[in-house]
Amino acid sequence: MAVSERDSKKIRRLAQEGKTCSKIQQEDFPNLTWWDVRGVLEQAGTSSSLGIMRTISGKLNKIFRSRPPDELSAALLSVKKLATQLYERSREDYKKLNKIRKALEE
């Protein structure tokens, strides 16, 4: 399905704020499929916070599986921990934004 430029901008903004593709589709664009939402984000060269976290974790896990644990640098373990913290903060920020939006609607 073709997605308007206005809807594309809103989808990208919601994803940057930490909303997952499935929540964007279900709550904001029920007329679109999950694949439509994901396609908008891929065309923009971005992803949801969860998608970015999964990409980083997947790449780090591939490195972890390819080397013995004693060869893994502390820096790689630190990067994985920081990526997790970044994702968790993104989720917290998204929850705060939702509360602000709801308060403004009242």
C-alpha positions, 0 to 999 in steps of 0.5 A: 500500500502506498503511504503518504509523505505525511504518514511516513514522517509520522511513522519515522517520528514514532519509531525514533521516539521508541515505538515499535513497528507493531505498535505503530501499525496497531495503534496509529495506522491500523489500515496499514500492514506491519510490512508497510510500516517496516518498509517506510522505516527501511526506505528512510534508512532507519529502524525502531529502537527495538530494531536497532537494539536487535541489530546491534545485539545480533552482530555482537552475539555473532562475534561472541560465538566466533571467539572463545570467551577469554578472547573477548575484549572488555570493550565489546562487552561494554558496547553490548551493555551500553546498547542495552542501556540506550534501548531501555532509556529510549523505552522510558523516554517513549513512556514519558512522551505518551504521558505528556501527550495524554496530559495535553489531550485532556 
